[in-house]
């Protein structure tokens, strides 16, 4: 009898190269697209128009905003995620960051205007001079009348009509809804917004 010699290759066979992403990675990518779709669904209709989305996705996002049932929202959310597969998410994420950044600036400007109003209505003698230095185009006669009327409203407990008008005038002088005057320093004692972040 002859003994057979078995030839065994000591090196394990090479695994075939797998050039596609794993199922887990695909699932993470789809979940990220769904989350992006949910964030888009929270935007106002005007902001959605600005994004220049495909018609089907735009309609799906508008429908998502109108659905109130939890299960219906979940299904629409999944449908939006499916539609998002055909779209490059990078410009959409950039647009969302831009919108959120604009909202932060808007909120900071609102707080700054409120602080100016409180300083102008307070007993601080330098507040008006500092406001004049920061916003020289202000109609100061109108500003003084509003300040006087707002103080009277506070003292007598009347509705704060001129108090609100004063705030609106300050916001207009600050440059509108989101444009901030570069030379306008925040009021004394106000925290610096840049230091908070």
Buried (B, 14 or more C-beta within 10 A) or exposed (E): EEEEEEEEEEEEEEEEEEEEEEEEEEEEEBEBBBEBBBBBBEBEEEBBEEBEBEEEBBEBBEBBBEBEEEEEBEEBBEBBBBBBEEBEBEEBBEBBEEBEEEEEBEEBBBBBBBBBBEBBBEEBEEBBEBBEEBBEEBEEEEBEBBBEBBBEBEEEEEEEEBBBBBBEBBBBBBBEEBEBBEEBEBBEEBEEBEEEE
